[in-house]
Amino acid sequence: MDDDRIPVLTGRPAPDTVLATLARHGAVLLRDGDWRRETFVRLGDALMTPLPYDGAFHDERDVVGDDPTTTTVTRGTRGMPLHREASYAPGSPDLLTFLCERPAADGGGTTLCDGVALLAALPEPVREQFARLEIIWESRMPTAAWQQMFGTTDRAVARRALRQWEPYLRPWESIHVDFTDEELTTGFGTRCTPPTRFGALPAFCNSLFISRPGEDEYRDQRLRVRTRSGTPVDDQLVAAAATAAADLTVTVPWRAGDVLVVDNSRYLHGRQAFQDTGRTVLVRMGMLDREVTA
């Protein structure tokens, strides 16, 4: 890559080398290693405990073969704003790994922005407001949908299923569950600037750029974001962060056989729009199960 903010390791470095580089920089591109699907899977298994894809809430990817931990990236050719993967729900993955099997002929690069650098680049008053901000990601499902999803009409059974994440919540996270006759509403509370997985540095690492609906709107009729007090997040505040992010965003110009590893607690990611429907990029996500120092 031309931009040295994302380090490049050539060949097939050892997993410990990849993790050490990731701990220091937050993202690393593996190039000229002729990575294939099998070696990509082995690397991911060595770096993390992979998470199986669950499309019950957002069915937006395709599972590859019979491995539920390996999927395509989000379908379609549209560009995607910067976001933190699954930041709207408990259990957001620590690591993301991407494999480019075939780049697009036009655009289609993956965009990255360091949330630590972004927070530091904001004017102090803006940075302090974000540091204090707690947000609630609220989702809703019609009664028929949640009953089908959980295979029950018993609210207590569904509530227990939704609260299974509570023992794994970080100290700054929370869950609430509410039922009415018409729908199920769940709320996931978290900091706007949670600490990173490596070094516990505050980072603007969330999905406010991809979901900034109006007062009564749900994105895709399912998801909306609120402050802890129940008011919409200040749009001008988010716009200030987006302006700063534009100056810090870098693009990975994919080559076939590239692998990208991203610290999902530090780096926002997105993608450029493209027209070439033959573009093939796979993704695996997982949790880090060991301590790593830079």
C-alpha positions in Angstrom: 0.0 0.0 0.0 1.1 3.6 -0.6 -0.2 4.8 2.7 2.0 3.7 5.6 -0.7 4.0 8.2 -1.6 0.4 7.5 1.5 -1.9 7.9 2.1 -4.5 5.2 3.6 -7.9 6.0 4.7 -10.0 3.1 4.7 -13.8 2.7 3.0 -15.8 5.4 4.1 -14.4 8.7 3.5 -16.4 11.9 0.2 -15.8 13.7 2.1 -14.3 16.7 3.7 -11.8 14.4 0.4 -10.8 12.9 -1.1 -10.3 16.3 1.8 -8.3 17.6 1.6 -6.0 14.6 -2.2 -5.7 15.1 -1.8 -4.9 18.7 0.5 -2.0 17.8 -1.2 -0.6 14.7 -4.8 -1.8 14.8 -4.8 -3.3 11.3 -2.4 -5.2 9.1 -2.4 -6.2 5.4 -0.8 -9.5 4.4 0.4 -9.4 0.8 2.4 -11.5 -1.6 1.6 -14.7 0.4 -0.7 -16.3 -2.2 -3.3 -16.7 0.5 -6.1 -19.2 -0.4 -9.3 -20.1 1.3 -7.8 -23.0 3.2 -4.8 -21.0 4.5 -7.0 -18.0 5.3 -9.2 -20.3 7.5 -6.1 -21.8 9.2 -4.7 -18.3 10.0 -8.0 -17.1 11.4 -8.3 -20.2 13.6 -4.8 -19.5 15.0 -5.6 -15.8 15.7 -9.0 -16.1 17.3 -12.0 -18.2 18.2 -14.2 -17.8 15.1 -17.8 -16.8 15.5 -20.5 -18.5 13.3 -22.6 -16.2 11.2 -26.2 -15.7 12.4 -28.3 -14.1 9.8 -31.5 -14.1 11.9 -31.4 -10.3 12.5 -29.7 -9.1 9.3 -29.5 -11.7 6.5 -26.9 -9.8 4.4 -24.2 -12.4 3.8 -23.8 -15.8 2.3 -22.1 -18.7 4.1 -19.3 -20.2 2.1 -19.6 -24.0 1.7 -20.6 -25.7 5.0 -18.4 -23.5 7.2 -20.7 -21.1 9.2 -17.7 -19.0 10.3 -16.7 -18.1 6.7 -19.0 -15.8 4.7 -19.0 -13.4 1.9 -19.0 -9.7 2.8 -22.3 -7.8 2.7 -24.1 -8.5 -0.6 -24.4 -5.9 -3.3 -22.2 -3.3 -4.9 -23.1 -0.2 -3.0 -20.6 1.7 -1.0 -20.7 1.4 2.8 -20.0 4.1 5.4 -17.4 3.6 8.1 -18.7 1.5 11.0 -17.7 -0.9 13.7 -18.9 -4.4 13.0 -21.9 -5.4 15.1 -21.4 -2.5 17.5 -25.2 -2.4 18.0 -25.3 -5.7 19.8 -23.5 -7.6 22.6 -20.7 -9.9 21.6 -19.2 -7.6 18.9 -16.2 -9.4 17.5 -12.6 -8.5 18.6 -11.1 -9.3 15.2 -12.1 -9.2 11.6 -10.2 -11.1 8.9 -10.8 -10.5 5.1 -9.6 -12.5 2.1 -9.7 -11.1 -1.4 -10.2 -13.9 -3.9 -11.0 -11.5 -6.7 -10.8 -7.7 -6.6 -13.3 -5.5 -8.4 -12.3 -4.1 -11.8 -13.6 -0.7 -10.6 -13.4 0.5 -7.0 -14.5 -1.8 -4.3 -11.6 -1.0 -2.0 -12.1 -1.5 1.8 -11.9 1.8 3.7 -10.3 2.0 7.2 -10.2 4.7 9.8 -8.3 4.5 13.1 -10.8 5.4 15.9 -8.0 6.3 18.3 -6.6 8.8 15.9 -10.1 10.1 15.0 -11.0 10.8 18.6 -7.6 12.6 19.2 -8.1 14.7 16.0 -11.5 16.2 17.2 -11.6 19.6 18.9 -11.5 19.2 22.6 -15.1 20.2 23.3 -16.4 17.7 20.7 -14.0 15.0 22.0 -15.3 15.6 25.6 -18.9 15.3 24.5 -18.2 12.0 22.7 -16.3 10.7 25.8 -19.3 11.3 28.0 -21.9 10.0 25.5 -23.6 6.7 26.2 -25.7 5.3 23.4 -28.5 2.8 23.2 -28.9 0.7 20.0 -32.6 -0.2 20.0 -34.1 -2.9 17.7 -37.7 -4.1 17.3 -39.3 -7.2 15.9 -43.0 -7.9 15.2 -44.5 -10.6 17.4 -44.7 -13.1 14.6 -41.0 -12.5 13.7 -39.6 -13.0 17.2 -41.8 -16.1 17.8 -40.4 -17.6 14.6 -36.8 -16.6 15.5 -36.9 -18.2 19.0 -39.3 -21.0 18.1 -41.7 -20.1 20.9 -44.6 -18.0 21.9 -43.5 -17.8 25.5 -42.1 -14.4 26.3 -40.1 -15.7 29.3 -38.3 -18.2 27.1 -37.5 -15.5 24.5 -36.4 -13.1 27.3 -33.9 -15.7 28.7 -32.5 -16.3 25.2 -31.9 -12.6 24.8 -30.3 -12.2 28.2 -27.9 -15.0 27.7 -25.2 -12.4 26.8 -25.5 -10.7 30.2 -22.6 -12.6 31.8 -20.4 -11.6 28.9 -21.2 -7.9 28.8 -18.3 -5.5 29.3 -18.6 -3.1 32.3 -19.8 -0.3 30.1 -22.5 -2.4 28.3 -26.1 -3.2 29.2 -29.2 -5.0 27.8 -32.9 -4.3 28.3 -35.9 -6.3 26.8 -39.5 -5.1 26.5 -42.5 -6.9 25.1 -45.9 -5.5 23.9 -48.7 -7.4 22.0 -47.4 -6.0 18.8 -43.6 -6.3 19.0 -40.4 -7.1 20.9 -38.0 -4.2 21.6 -34.4 -4.7 22.8 -31.9 -2.1 23.8 -28.1 -2.5 23.9 -26.3 0.2 25.8 -22.6 1.0 25.3 -20.1 3.9 25.3 -19.7 5.9 22.2 -15.9 5.8 22.7 -15.2 2.3 24.2 -11.7 1.3 25.1 -9.7 -0.7 22.6 -9.0 -4.4 23.0 -5.2 -3.7 23.0 -4.1 -1.1 25.4 -7.6 0.1 26.5 -7.3 3.3 24.6 -10.4 5.4 24.1 -11.6 5.2 20.4 -14.4 6.7 18.4 -15.4 3.2 17.3 -19.1 2.7 16.7 -21.7 2.7 13.9 -23.0 6.2 14.1 -21.9 7.0 10.6 -24.0 4.2 9.1 -27.1 4.6 11.2 -28.1 8.2 11.9 -31.9 8.1 11.6 -34.4 10.8 12.6 -36.3 10.9 15.8 -38.8 8.2 15.1 -37.1 6.3 12.3 -35.7 2.8 12.5 -32.9 1.9 9.9 -34.3 -0.9 7.7 -37.4 -0.6 10.0 -35.4 -2.5 12.7 -32.7 -0.4 14.3 -32.3 3.1 15.7 -29.8 4.8 18.1 -30.6 7.0 21.1 -28.7 8.6 23.9 -29.1 7.1 27.4 -31.7 9.8 28.1 -33.8 8.6 25.1 -33.1 11.6 22.8 -31.6 11.3 19.3 -27.8 11.6 19.0 -26.8 15.2 18.1 -26.4 15.0 14.3 -24.1 18.0 14.2 -21.8 16.3 16.6 -21.7 13.2 14.4 -21.1 15.3 11.4 -18.0 16.9 13.0 -16.6 13.4 13.5 -17.4 12.4 9.9 -15.5 15.5 8.7 -12.5 14.5 10.7 -12.7 10.9 9.6 -12.6 11.8 6.0 -9.1 13.2 6.4 -7.9 10.0 8.2 -9.6 7.4 6.1 -7.3 5.1 4.0 -8.3 2.6 1.3 -7.0 -0.9 0.8 -6.8 -1.4 -3.0 -7.3 -5.1 -3.1 -5.2 -7.6 -4.9 -6.1 -11.3 -5.3 -4.6 -13.3 -2.4 -4.5 -10.3 0.0 -5.6 -10.8 3.7 -6.5 -7.9 5.9 -6.7 -8.3 9.7 -8.5 -5.6 11.7 -9.0 -4.8 15.4 -12.7 -4.2 15.5 -12.5 -2.3 18.8 -10.2 0.3 17.2 -10.7 0.6 13.5 -13.8 1.6 11.6 -14.2 0.0 8.2 -16.4 0.4 5.1 -16.1 0.0 1.4 -16.1 1.9 -1.9 -18.9 1.4 -4.4 -18.2 -0.7 -7.5 -20.0 -2.2 -10.5 -18.0 -5.5 -11.0 -20.3 -8.2 -9.6 -17.4 -10.7 -9.8 -15.7 -9.1 -6.8 -15.2 -11.8 -4.1 -14.1 -10.9 -0.6 -14.6 -13.3 2.3 -14.8 -12.4 6.0 -14.3 -14.3 9.2 -14.9 -12.7 12.7 -13.9 -13.9 16.1 -12.9 -13.3 19.7 -9.4 -13.0 20.9 -8.7 -15.7 23.5 -5.2 -14.7 24.7 -3.4 -11.6 25.9 -1.2 -9.8 23.3 1.2 -6.9 23.8 2.6 -4.7 21.2 
